[in-house]
Amino acid sequence: MSWWYRRVVRPLLFAQEAEAVHERTMRALAAASRNGVLLGAVNAFFNAESLPIELFGLKFPNPVGLAAGMDKYATAVPAWQALGFGFTELGGVTLQAQPGNERPRLFRAIAEEAIVNRMGFNNPGAAAFAAALADWRARGLWPQHPVGINLGKSKVTPLEEAPKDYAESFRLLRPYADFFVVNVSSPNTPGLRKLQDRAALEEILAAIGEVENPTATAKDVHHNESRPILVKVAPDLALEAIDEILELALARGVAGIVATNTTVARPETKDPDTQRVYSEAGGLSGRPLRQRSTEVIRHIYRQTLGRLPIVGVGGIFNADDAWEKITAGASLIQIYTALVYEGPSVTKSIVSGLLGRMKKAGLNKLSDAIGTGT
Ligand SMILES: Cc1cc2nc3c(=O)[nH]c(=O)nc-3n(C[C@H](O)[C@H](O)[C@H](O)COP(=O)(O)O)c2cc1C
């Protein structure tokens, strides 16, 4: 399947503008999501073997998740499980609906198997997003695996008012998802990454905490189960800055760290096509991000002595890359760019390769592999 995708399907897709392909793919997945027969067929082709892991009170059928940014409008929520994913991170969602940056804003660096994007949180806004999720639930099409939501800041909201913006999105979306990711690391909203500073992040986490644990009088009856809150970090932070986030995360009971978002760094290249793409403003994902993302994961695991679960993301294309992330300290992993370059069978093939790795290492449980390479 991967051969077929790479040799036949991919050249056809890559002959078209990147975001147009994304939109067409999402429309096809949205249609499949509403059609039991089609969804069953997708599932029969792509469903992954079982490789369960339990984390922050949630049961993941396998550790390979869909990274944030693919399903920004909650249009294909049931499809991701059928495509073999062990969990989904929807969004990024902001409180206000916003169109994102001007097009073109999505670029392929094909020789490097990379993407540069400056989407800028195009999304329908938290209220409409909540309505879309309510609709999937009402239709009985909600996936059986954990679903998280990536929260960003609305572009119009000044940085000082960010805590209110995140907390209000969280309040609206809280009933619909199993976990939340506070995204303060996208390079495409001006100033957003400043919110990784300790004081700013502390205020955001406090505002979300206020929604999560309201005063006794404000508590409603549906407010019983808590929602794990994770923080997503940029690969461009100095390790000292990451340490400050870790200290805060441990003190504030953050459930985990998603490492990493896209990078604003660009590797050296002599290839003119790649140079052209690399000169575009935005975040770089895919193969060139792999190594730095793994370094950050290894650092976080060592610094926290494995006490803070890590979702490893950045340049994972196959089981070797996934194993590298897990043995560096990741409990779960996510992919985005690999779907574009390897096609829809990549999830299944990563899970199957991980099972092979475990067998070779004589391990029965995935959790026994976490951090063994640090
Ligand atoms: C087009 C695009 C849009 C993205 N949007 C978001 C987003 O809204 N929120 C977020 O936290 N990360 C976003 N990401 C980053 C991915 O979730 C992921 O962290 C990054 O792409 C690295 O993983 P990869 O190398 O497997 O693609 C986006 C990435 C791409 C390529």
The ligand as an ORCA input file, in Angstrom:
! r2SCAN-3c Opt
* xyz 0 1
  C      -0.337     22.295      8.215
  C       0.003     22.103      9.661
  C      -0.832     22.681     10.614
  C      -0.542     22.533     11.980
  N      -1.388     23.081     12.906
  C      -1.128     22.916     14.238
  C      -2.005     23.443     15.230
  O      -3.045     24.024     14.929
  N      -1.652     23.295     16.527
  C      -0.495     22.640     16.899
  O      -0.216     22.519     18.093
  N       0.322     22.101     15.977
  C       0.036     22.222     14.667
  N       0.877     21.655     13.739
  C       2.103     20.943     14.192
  C       1.914     19.430     14.257
  O       0.910     19.090     15.178
  C       3.237     18.744     14.663
  O       3.612     19.193     15.949
  C       4.372     19.037     13.683
  O       3.895     19.042     12.352
  C       5.507     18.027     13.786
  O       5.081     16.725     13.467
  P       5.340     16.034     12.018
  O       6.793     16.202     11.700
  O       4.897     14.613     12.184
  O       4.472     16.770     11.053
  C       0.608     21.792     12.375
  C       1.431     21.214     11.400
  C       1.146     21.351     10.058
  C       2.049     20.708      9.036
*
